[in-house]
Amino acid sequence: MRILSGVQPSGRPHIGNYFGAMRQNIELSRSSDAYIFIANYHAMTSIRDPKTLAAYTDGLARDYLALGLDPDRCAFYRQSDLPEVCELSWILTTITPMGLLERCVSYKDKVAKGLPADHGLFAYPVLMAADILIVKSTTVPVGADQKQHVEVARDIAIKFNNTFGNVFPLPEERILPEVSAVPGVDGQKMSKSYGNTIEPFEDEKAIRKKIMSIKTDSKGVADPKDPETCNLFALFRLFAAPAERDAMAEKYRKGGTGYGDVKKRLADLLLEHFAEARKRRAALTDADVASALSKGAERARRVARETLAEVRKAVGL
């Protein structure tokens, strides 16, 4: 089983990104043949400032390494360090039916949110298929909302194999364990686009300030509260041990606990959870990051070159 997963450097990762994908990717990289990449080509559909894209790419690499991704146990690389991906993307584009892309929900959703309807956004699923197929990955971990992208990659692989002969294994999605939407400080789903995030590696003072600003209802200290409908408790339960989580839920129901005390404890728990990672990130040098990405790109390119050679021969190039 060969696993592939990519994360866009479209902003500074927040705890929603961590619980939603990054943590699972790191765990998978320890137990499988894993290819984990920074999808900086994909990020160009929304980021047009070169300095911003470079900074987010570097920051995401540092975050992954600090959180425990071991570049000796997986191929960790920047998408742009595999030029074979773009060549394969064009070849796949020539056999991809327009109707297949027109049915992609993500394109419609992003246009509805105001992103320009350019070719990059429309052809995004073909580039994603190239990411998956260039290393002949068989398993792609995704959230349920990303399942369609893997289905499109599989459809394109089938079309290629039927047209030119069997080159690609057919990738299967691996639906990641459902993580309840991590709420932001305003109660909406945590998202860079909403500006409501808490980032694990930002300044401690900023983290505490954000947590103290989390939106809650107007119930007083003495009032009983419902932990199941409280955004603050939804964040608290991500970091608290089961015994402390259950004890806090009981305090909620009985009354006598103020939101301020819960926020202070949440801040302590979050900082404890990421304490070692924060130390590792602070100690990372530019050379450490460059070495990890170079090693990963070299490993991935060995496979990518072999795959592309097969493809070029199959299509007559």
C-alpha positions in Angstrom: 0.0 0.0 0.0 1.4 3.4 -1.0 -0.2 6.4 0.6 -0.2 9.9 -0.8 -1.5 13.0 0.9 -1.0 16.7 0.2 -1.8 19.9 2.1 -2.1 23.4 0.6 0.1 26.2 1.9 -2.7 28.6 1.7 -2.2 30.2 5.1 -0.7 29.4 8.5 -2.0 26.0 9.7 -4.4 26.1 12.6 -5.6 23.5 15.1 -8.4 22.6 12.8 -5.9 21.6 10.1 -3.9 19.7 12.7 -6.8 17.6 13.9 -8.4 17.3 10.5 -5.4 16.1 8.4 -1.9 16.8 9.6 -2.0 14.5 12.7 -3.4 11.6 10.7 -0.8 12.1 7.9 2.0 12.0 10.4 0.6 8.8 12.0 0.2 7.2 8.5 3.8 8.1 7.6 5.1 6.0 10.5 3.3 2.8 9.4 3.2 2.8 5.6 5.0 3.7 2.3 3.9 7.4 2.5 4.3 10.3 0.2 3.4 13.6 2.0 3.7 16.8 -0.1 3.2 20.5 0.2 0.7 21.4 -2.6 2.2 24.8 -3.6 1.1 24.5 -7.3 -2.5 24.0 -6.0 -2.1 27.0 -3.7 -1.5 29.2 -6.8 -5.2 29.1 -7.6 -5.8 31.4 -4.6 -2.4 33.0 -3.7 -0.8 35.3 -6.3 1.8 37.0 -4.1 5.2 35.2 -4.5 6.6 36.2 -1.1 3.4 35.0 0.6 3.4 31.7 -1.2 7.1 31.1 -0.4 6.5 32.0 3.3 3.5 29.7 3.7 5.3 26.9 2.0 8.3 27.2 4.3 6.1 27.6 7.3 4.1 24.4 6.5 7.3 22.4 6.1 8.5 23.6 9.5 5.2 22.8 11.1 5.1 19.3 9.8 8.7 18.6 10.9 8.0 20.1 14.3 4.9 18.1 14.8 6.8 14.9 14.3 6.9 14.0 10.6 10.1 12.0 10.1 11.7 12.7 6.6 13.7 9.5 6.9 10.5 7.4 7.1 8.5 9.0 4.3 8.9 11.1 1.1 8.2 14.6 2.3 8.5 17.1 -0.6 7.2 20.3 -2.3 4.9 19.6 -5.2 6.9 22.1 -7.3 10.0 19.9 -6.8 8.4 17.3 -9.0 8.3 18.9 -12.5 7.0 15.5 -13.8 3.7 16.3 -12.2 3.0 19.1 -14.6 3.9 17.1 -17.7 1.7 14.2 -16.5 -1.1 16.7 -15.8 -1.0 17.9 -19.4 -1.1 14.4 -20.8 -4.0 13.5 -18.5 -5.8 16.7 -19.5 -5.9 15.5 -23.1 -8.0 12.5 -22.2 -10.1 14.0 -19.4 -13.8 14.6 -20.4 -15.1 18.1 -19.9 -18.2 16.7 -18.3 -16.2 15.0 -15.6 -14.7 18.3 -14.5 -17.9 20.2 -14.9 -19.5 17.8 -12.3 -16.8 18.6 -9.7 -18.5 20.2 -6.7 -15.3 21.9 -5.4 -15.1 24.1 -8.5 -18.7 25.3 -8.1 -18.2 25.9 -4.4 -15.0 27.9 -4.8 -16.5 30.1 -7.6 -19.5 30.7 -5.4 -17.2 31.9 -2.6 -15.7 34.5 -5.0 -12.6 32.8 -6.4 -12.1 33.7 -10.1 -13.3 31.1 -12.6 -9.9 30.5 -14.3 -8.6 27.4 -15.9 -6.3 26.5 -13.0 -9.3 26.3 -10.7 -11.4 24.3 -13.3 -8.5 21.9 -14.1 -7.5 21.5 -10.4 -8.8 17.9 -10.3 -6.5 16.9 -13.2 -3.4 18.2 -11.4 -4.6 16.4 -8.3 -4.9 13.2 -10.3 -1.4 13.7 -11.5 -0.2 14.1 -7.9 -1.8 10.8 -7.1 -0.8 8.8 -10.2 2.8 10.1 -10.7 4.0 8.1 -7.6 1.5 5.2 -8.3 -0.2 5.7 -5.0 -2.9 3.2 -4.2 -4.5 4.9 -1.2 -5.4 8.5 -0.6 -6.5 9.6 2.9 -9.2 12.3 2.6 -12.1 13.8 4.5 -15.5 12.8 3.3 -15.9 16.1 1.4 -12.8 15.3 -0.7 -13.8 11.9 -1.8 -14.9 13.1 -5.2 -11.3 14.2 -6.1 -10.0 10.6 -5.6 -13.0 9.3 -7.7 -12.0 11.7 -10.5 -8.4 10.5 -10.3 -9.6 6.9 -10.6 -11.8 7.7 -13.5 -8.9 9.4 -15.3 -6.6 6.5 -14.6 -9.2 4.1 -16.0 -9.6 6.3 -19.1 -5.8 6.4 -19.6 -5.4 2.6 -19.1 -8.2 1.8 -21.5 -6.7 4.2 -24.1 -3.0 3.5 -23.9 -2.6 0.3 -21.8 -2.3 -0.5 -18.1 0.2 1.9 -16.5 -1.6 3.2 -13.4 -3.0 1.3 -10.4 -6.4 2.5 -9.5 -6.3 4.7 -6.3 -8.8 4.2 -3.5 -9.9 6.8 -1.0 -9.3 6.2 2.7 -11.9 8.2 4.5 -10.2 9.8 7.6 -11.9 9.2 10.9 -14.6 11.9 11.3 -13.4 14.8 13.3 -16.2 17.1 14.4 -15.8 20.5 12.8 -13.3 22.4 15.0 -15.0 25.7 15.9 -13.2 29.0 15.6 -13.1 31.7 18.2 -16.4 33.1 16.7 -18.3 29.8 16.8 -18.1 29.2 13.1 -16.0 26.3 11.6 -12.3 27.2 12.1 -11.1 28.5 8.8 -8.3 30.8 7.5 -10.9 32.5 5.3 -13.0 33.5 8.4 -10.0 34.8 10.3 -11.1 32.9 13.4 -8.2 30.5 13.9 -5.9 29.5 16.7 -2.5 28.5 15.5 -0.3 26.0 17.5 2.9 27.8 16.8 2.0 31.5 17.3 3.1 33.5 20.2 1.9 32.2 23.6 0.4 35.6 24.5 -1.5 35.7 21.2 -2.9 32.1 21.8 -4.1 33.0 25.3 -5.7 36.2 24.0 -7.5 34.4 21.3 -8.8 31.7 23.6 -10.1 34.3 26.1 -12.0 35.9 23.2 -13.9 32.7 22.3 -17.5 33.4 21.8 -19.9 31.9 24.4 -23.5 32.5 25.5 -24.5 34.9 28.3 -25.0 32.3 31.1 -23.4 33.3 34.4 -21.1 31.3 36.6 -23.9 29.8 38.7 -26.1 28.8 35.7 -26.1 25.2 34.4 -24.6 24.9 30.9 -24.9 22.3 28.1 -21.4 21.0 27.1 -22.8 19.5 23.9 -23.8 22.9 22.5 -20.8 24.9 23.7 -18.1 25.9 21.2 -15.7 26.4 24.1 -16.2 22.9 25.4 -15.9 21.5 21.8 -12.3 22.9 21.8 -11.7 21.8 25.4 -12.5 18.2 24.7 -9.9 18.0 21.9 -7.1 18.6 24.4 -8.3 17.3 27.8 -7.8 13.7 28.9 -11.0 11.7 29.1 -11.3 12.0 32.9 -10.8 15.8 32.9 -13.2 16.1 29.9 -15.9 14.2 31.7 -15.4 16.1 35.0 -15.7 19.4 33.2 -18.9 18.3 31.5 -20.3 17.5 34.8 -19.3 20.9 36.2 -21.1 22.4 33.2 -24.3 20.6 33.9 -24.2 21.4 37.7 -23.4 25.1 37.3 -20.8 27.0 39.4 -18.1 27.1 36.7 -17.5 30.2 34.7 -16.4 30.3 31.0 -13.4 32.3 32.0 -12.0 29.5 34.1 -12.6 27.0 31.3 -10.8 29.3 28.8 -7.7 29.6 31.1 -7.6 25.8 31.4 -8.0 25.3 27.7 -5.1 27.6 27.0 -2.9 25.7 29.4 -3.9 22.3 27.9 -3.3 23.5 24.3 0.2 24.9 25.1 1.0 21.6 27.0 -0.1 19.6 24.0 2.2 21.4 21.6 5.0 22.2 24.0 7.5 19.8 22.6 6.5 20.6 19.0 7.0 24.3 19.7 10.5 23.6 21.0 11.4 21.6 18.0 10.1 24.2 15.6 12.1 26.9 17.3 15.2 24.8 17.0 14.8 24.0 13.2 17.3 25.7 11.0 17.0 26.6 7.3 19.4 23.8 6.6 17.3 21.3 8.4 14.2 22.2 6.4 16.1 22.2 3.1 17.7 18.8 3.8 14.3 17.2 4.6 12.6 18.5 1.5 15.5 17.7 -0.7 15.7 14.2 0.5 11.9 13.7 0.0 12.0 15.2 -3.4 14.8 12.9 -4.5 12.9 9.9 -3.3 9.7 11.0 -5.0 11.4 11.9 -8.2 12.9 8.5 -8.6 9.4 7.1 -8.7 8.0 10.0 -10.8 10.7 9.6 -13.5 10.0 5.9 -13.9 6.2 6.5 -14.1 6.6 9.3 -16.6 8.9 7.2 -18.7 6.2 4.6 -18.9 3.6 7.2 -19.7 5.6 8.8 -22.5 6.3 5.4 -24.1 2.6 4.5 -23.8 1.4 7.6 -25.5 4.2 7.7 -28.2 6.3 10.6 -27.0 
